[in-house]
Amino acid sequence: MKDSIGRTINYLRISVTDLCNLRCVYCMPAEGVKPREHSEMMRFEEIVQVVRVAAENGISKIRLTGGEPLVRKGIVDLVRMIRQVSGINEITLTTNGFLLGKYAEALKDAGLTRVNVSLDTLKPDLFKKITRYGDLATVWQGIEAAEKHGLVPLKLNMVMVAGINDNEIPDFMNLTMQNAWHVRFIELMPIQNQVSWGEDFPDPSDCYISTGTVLERFQHMNLKPIYQVEQLGPAKLYQLPGARGYVGFISPLDDDHFCSRCNRLRLTADGNLRPCLMSDFEVPLLAAIRSGEDISSLIKKVIEQKPAHHELILNHTPANRNMMQIGG
């Protein structure tokens, strides 16, 4: 299906939970979020129903997100159920990696294609500080398990935060020299996170760093842009000379054409379908599903309402949900 400006919409991101076992400072408050009532959450059968109707309308790629999707009980069963839906040819998952060592083999056996691991630092002490709980060694074990069981190509997602981890950007780039990974640098998005992160952190309003600034600052790394016949996602790809992997930049604020490449919808854990990460517009599906309504027309409505571009540059940001409640 195409939206009103001709973008082909073939990708559905599904948040399976608002909960997370970490508390990254730019994403979640230290106390976490209040758990929703069980009845408010989409059951697996309801998620699969949305996937089935979405596939009939052109969706071919599914990404499971959260919160942290691996804390949702039975997540392997959900992957297996989605794999059986006709028309879905790729199922991926974004995780903080903390439970990946436990689930990697079962996820692969169930039909998961690959994983993205969110990782903002290579320093154990800083990792614990940013996540408030995390253990970097456990995440690395998860990364190794993902590679061992064929959840590849592995993608590492680093949110660039000025004054906190920006000095590690070359170290992350260098991971691609010996590893066939996609290391992606994501601009910090001001979505419900512009309050103090704690006394040991800079003011959040000072933490944004643009892709352009990073490319200029680290031009000595000699990154070479990679020509892509077809843009397969929001990242612009580069490669270090002689590297096995790739470096990508996801730049919602610094890239004029970021939105023109958007091919996705987002389903929240409580059953609302959103056409844009950075807008509060959403259409409730859960009540319609439980009343037996045909949701195909609702999905088409969301696609028709997909905005041409976000309005972060105008300081118009989502007010009703924070990042972990949208699915990133």
C-alpha positions as CSV (number, residue, x, y, z in Angstrom):
1,M,0.0,0.0,0.0
2,K,1.1,3.6,-0.6
3,D,0.3,6.6,1.5
4,S,-0.9,10.0,0.3
5,I,2.6,11.0,-1.0
6,G,3.4,7.7,-2.6
7,R,5.6,6.0,0.0
8,T,5.2,2.3,0.0
9,I,4.2,1.1,3.5
10,N,5.4,-2.4,4.1
11,Y,6.9,-2.4,7.7
12,L,5.0,-2.7,11.0
13,R,6.8,-2.2,14.3
14,I,5.0,-3.8,17.2
15,S,5.6,-2.9,20.8
16,V,4.7,-6.0,22.9
17,T,5.2,-4.3,26.3
18,D,5.9,-0.9,27.9
19,L,8.1,-2.6,30.6
20,C,11.8,-2.8,30.6
21,N,14.4,-4.4,32.8
22,L,16.7,-1.4,32.4
23,R,16.2,2.3,33.0
24,C,18.1,4.2,30.4
25,V,18.2,7.8,31.5
26,Y,17.0,9.3,28.2
27,C,14.2,6.8,27.8
28,M,12.6,5.9,31.1
29,P,12.3,7.4,34.6
30,A,14.2,5.8,37.4
31,E,11.1,4.4,38.9
32,G,10.0,2.8,35.6
33,V,6.4,3.0,34.4
34,K,3.2,1.9,36.0
35,P,2.2,-1.5,34.6
36,R,-1.0,-1.5,32.6
37,E,-3.9,-3.8,33.6
38,H,-3.6,-7.1,31.8
39,S,-6.9,-6.5,30.0
40,E,-5.5,-3.3,28.5
41,M,-2.7,-5.2,26.7
42,M,-3.0,-6.9,23.4
43,R,-3.0,-10.7,23.6
44,F,-0.8,-12.6,21.2
45,E,-3.8,-13.7,19.2
46,E,-4.8,-10.1,18.8
47,I,-1.4,-9.0,17.7
48,V,-1.3,-11.8,15.1
49,Q,-4.7,-10.7,13.9
50,V,-3.4,-7.3,13.2
51,V,-0.3,-8.8,11.5
52,R,-2.6,-10.9,9.3
53,V,-4.7,-8.0,8.2
54,A,-1.7,-5.8,7.7
55,A,0.0,-8.5,5.6
56,E,-3.1,-8.6,3.4
57,N,-2.6,-4.8,2.9
58,G,1.1,-5.1,1.9
59,I,3.0,-5.3,5.2
60,S,5.9,-7.8,4.8
61,K,8.3,-6.9,7.6
62,I,7.6,-7.1,11.3
63,R,9.8,-5.7,14.1
64,L,9.1,-6.5,17.7
65,T,10.0,-3.8,20.2
66,G,9.1,-2.6,23.7
67,G,9.9,-1.5,26.3
68,E,12.1,-4.6,26.2
69,P,10.3,-7.3,24.2
70,L,12.2,-10.1,25.8
71,V,10.5,-9.4,29.2
72,R,7.2,-10.3,27.7
73,K,6.3,-13.8,28.7
74,G,6.0,-16.2,25.8
75,I,7.8,-13.9,23.3
76,V,9.2,-16.9,21.5
77,D,5.7,-18.3,20.9
78,L,4.7,-14.9,19.4
79,V,7.5,-15.1,16.9
80,R,6.4,-18.6,15.9
81,M,2.8,-17.4,15.5
82,I,3.8,-14.5,13.3
83,R,6.1,-16.7,11.2
84,Q,3.1,-18.6,10.1
85,V,1.3,-15.6,8.7
86,S,1.4,-15.6,4.9
87,G,3.1,-12.6,3.4
88,I,5.5,-11.9,6.3
89,N,9.0,-12.6,5.1
90,E,11.0,-10.9,7.8
91,I,10.7,-10.8,11.6
92,T,13.2,-8.8,13.5
93,L,13.5,-7.7,17.1
94,T,15.1,-4.7,18.9
95,T,16.5,-5.5,22.4
96,N,18.8,-4.2,25.0
97,G,20.5,-7.6,24.9
98,F,20.3,-8.3,28.6
99,L,18.2,-11.5,28.0
100,L,19.4,-12.3,24.5
101,G,21.8,-15.0,25.7
102,K,18.9,-16.8,27.2
103,Y,16.6,-16.6,24.2
104,A,18.7,-16.3,21.0
105,E,18.6,-20.0,20.0
106,A,14.9,-20.4,20.7
107,L,14.1,-17.1,18.8
108,K,16.0,-18.3,15.8
109,D,14.3,-21.7,15.9
110,A,10.9,-19.9,16.1
111,G,11.6,-17.9,12.9
112,L,13.2,-14.7,14.0
113,T,15.4,-13.3,11.2
114,R,17.8,-11.1,13.1
115,V,18.2,-8.6,16.0
116,N,19.1,-5.0,16.7
117,V,20.9,-4.5,20.1
118,S,20.7,-1.1,21.7
119,L,24.1,-0.3,23.1
120,D,25.3,3.2,24.1
121,T,28.7,2.6,25.5
122,L,31.6,0.1,25.6
123,K,32.6,1.1,29.1
124,P,31.1,-1.1,31.9
125,D,30.9,1.7,34.5
126,L,29.2,4.2,32.1
127,F,26.9,1.4,30.8
128,K,25.7,0.9,34.4
129,K,25.3,4.6,34.9
130,I,23.3,5.2,31.7
131,T,21.0,2.1,32.2
132,R,20.9,2.5,36.0
133,Y,20.9,-1.3,36.3
134,G,22.7,-2.9,33.4
135,D,25.7,-5.2,33.2
136,L,27.7,-4.8,30.0
137,A,29.2,-8.3,30.1
138,T,25.8,-9.9,30.0
139,V,24.9,-7.8,27.0
140,W,28.0,-8.9,25.2
141,Q,27.2,-12.5,26.0
142,G,23.8,-11.9,24.3
143,I,25.5,-10.4,21.2
144,E,27.8,-13.5,21.0
145,A,24.7,-15.8,21.3
146,A,22.9,-13.9,18.5
147,E,25.8,-14.3,16.2
148,K,26.3,-18.0,17.1
149,H,22.7,-18.8,16.3
150,G,22.5,-16.9,13.0
151,L,20.5,-13.8,14.0
152,V,22.5,-11.8,11.5
153,P,23.4,-9.3,10.2
154,L,23.6,-8.0,13.7
155,K,22.9,-4.3,14.2
156,L,24.1,-2.2,17.1
157,N,22.2,1.0,17.8
158,M,24.0,3.7,19.7
159,V,22.1,6.9,20.7
160,M,24.6,9.7,20.4
161,V,24.5,11.8,23.6
162,A,26.8,14.8,23.7
163,G,29.0,15.0,26.8
164,I,28.2,11.4,27.7
165,N,29.2,8.9,25.0
166,D,30.1,11.0,21.9
167,N,33.8,10.4,22.5
168,E,33.2,6.7,22.0
169,I,31.9,7.1,18.4
170,P,35.2,6.1,16.8
171,D,35.4,3.0,19.0
172,F,32.0,1.9,17.8
173,M,32.9,2.6,14.2
174,N,36.0,0.4,14.7
175,L,33.8,-2.6,15.7
176,T,32.9,-2.9,12.0
177,M,36.5,-3.6,11.0
178,Q,36.5,-7.2,12.2
179,N,32.8,-7.8,12.6
180,A,30.2,-7.9,9.8
181,W,27.9,-5.7,11.9
182,H,25.9,-2.6,11.1
183,V,26.8,-0.1,13.8
184,R,24.2,2.7,13.7
185,F,24.4,6.1,15.3
186,I,21.0,7.6,16.2
187,E,20.4,11.3,17.0
188,L,18.8,11.9,20.4
189,M,15.1,12.6,19.9
190,P,13.5,15.0,22.4
191,I,10.5,12.8,23.2
192,Q,9.3,13.1,26.8
193,N,12.9,13.1,28.0
194,Q,13.8,16.7,28.5
195,V,13.8,16.6,32.3
196,S,16.8,16.1,34.5
197,W,18.5,12.7,34.2
198,G,20.3,13.0,37.5
199,E,23.0,15.1,39.1
200,D,25.8,13.2,37.3
201,F,24.4,14.0,33.8
202,P,24.4,17.2,31.8
203,D,21.2,19.1,31.1
204,P,19.3,17.1,28.5
205,S,18.9,20.2,26.4
206,D,22.6,20.2,25.9
207,C,22.9,16.5,24.9
208,Y,21.8,16.6,21.3
209,I,24.6,16.2,18.7
210,S,23.8,16.2,15.0
211,T,25.0,13.7,12.4
212,G,26.6,16.5,10.5
213,T,28.6,17.6,13.6
214,V,29.8,14.0,14.1
215,L,30.8,13.4,10.5
216,E,32.9,16.6,10.6
217,R,34.4,15.9,14.0
218,F,35.5,12.4,13.1
219,Q,36.4,13.0,9.4
220,H,39.8,11.5,10.2
221,M,38.1,8.1,10.3
222,N,37.7,8.3,6.5
223,L,34.2,7.1,6.3
224,K,33.1,6.5,2.7
225,P,29.4,6.8,1.8
226,I,27.8,3.6,0.4
227,Y,25.6,3.9,-2.6
228,Q,22.3,2.1,-2.0
229,V,20.3,1.1,-5.1
230,E,17.2,1.0,-2.8
231,Q,17.0,2.8,0.5
232,L,16.1,-0.1,2.9
233,G,15.7,2.0,6.1
234,P,16.3,5.3,7.7
235,A,20.0,4.9,8.0
236,K,22.5,6.5,5.6
237,L,25.3,4.0,5.2
238,Y,29.1,4.5,5.3
239,Q,32.1,2.2,5.5
240,L,35.6,2.4,6.9
241,P,38.3,1.4,4.5
242,G,38.8,-2.3,4.7
243,A,35.9,-2.9,7.1
244,R,33.7,-6.0,7.1
245,G,30.7,-4.1,8.4
246,Y,28.9,-0.8,7.9
247,V,28.3,2.4,9.8
248,G,24.9,4.0,9.6
249,F,23.5,7.3,10.8
250,I,19.8,7.8,11.6
251,S,19.2,11.5,11.6
252,P,15.6,12.6,12.2
253,L,16.6,16.2,12.9
254,D,19.6,16.6,10.6
255,D,18.4,14.8,7.5
256,D,16.1,16.7,5.2
257,H,15.0,13.5,3.5
258,F,14.5,11.3,6.6
259,C,10.7,11.3,6.4
260,S,10.6,10.8,2.7
261,R,12.1,7.3,3.2
262,C,9.7,6.2,6.0
263,N,7.8,3.0,5.2
264,R,6.5,2.1,8.6
265,L,3.6,2.0,11.0
266,R,3.7,1.4,14.8
267,L,1.4,-0.7,16.9
268,T,1.5,0.1,20.7
269,A,1.3,-2.6,23.3
270,D,-2.2,-1.4,24.2
271,G,-3.4,-1.7,20.6
272,N,-3.2,1.7,19.0
273,L,-1.8,2.1,15.5
274,R,0.4,5.1,14.8
275,P,1.5,6.4,11.4
276,C,4.5,8.4,12.8
277,L,6.8,7.9,15.8
278,M,6.9,11.7,16.4
279,S,3.2,12.5,16.4
280,D,0.4,11.8,18.9
281,F,-2.1,10.8,16.2
282,E,-3.1,7.2,16.6
283,V,-6.1,5.0,15.9
284,P,-7.4,2.4,18.5
285,L,-7.6,-1.1,17.1
286,L,-8.0,-3.2,20.3
287,A,-11.7,-2.4,21.0
288,A,-12.5,-3.0,17.3
289,I,-10.8,-6.4,17.4
290,R,-12.6,-7.4,20.5
291,S,-16.0,-6.4,19.1
292,G,-15.4,-8.4,16.0
293,E,-15.0,-5.5,13.6
294,D,-13.0,-5.6,10.4
295,I,-9.9,-3.6,11.1
296,S,-8.7,-3.4,7.5
297,S,-10.4,-0.1,7.0
298,L,-8.7,1.3,10.2
299,I,-5.3,0.3,9.0
300,K,-6.0,2.0,5.6
301,K,-7.1,5.1,7.5
302,V,-3.8,5.2,9.4
303,I,-1.8,4.9,6.2
304,E,-3.9,7.7,4.6
305,Q,-3.2,9.9,7.6
306,K,0.6,9.3,7.6
307,P,2.2,12.8,7.7
308,A,4.6,13.9,5.0
309,H,7.1,14.8,7.7
310,H,7.5,15.1,11.5
311,E,7.6,18.4,13.3
312,L,10.4,18.0,15.7
313,I,12.2,20.9,14.1
314,L,9.2,23.0,15.3
315,N,9.4,21.6,18.8
316,H,6.2,19.7,18.2
317,T,6.8,16.4,20.0
318,P,4.5,13.6,21.3
319,A,2.9,14.6,24.6
320,N,0.8,11.5,25.3
321,R,3.4,8.8,25.3
322,N,7.2,8.6,25.9
323,M,9.6,6.6,23.7
324,M,9.2,3.3,25.5
325,Q,5.4,3.5,25.1
326,I,5.7,4.0,21.4
327,G,8.2,1.3,20.4
328,G,11.0,3.5,19.2
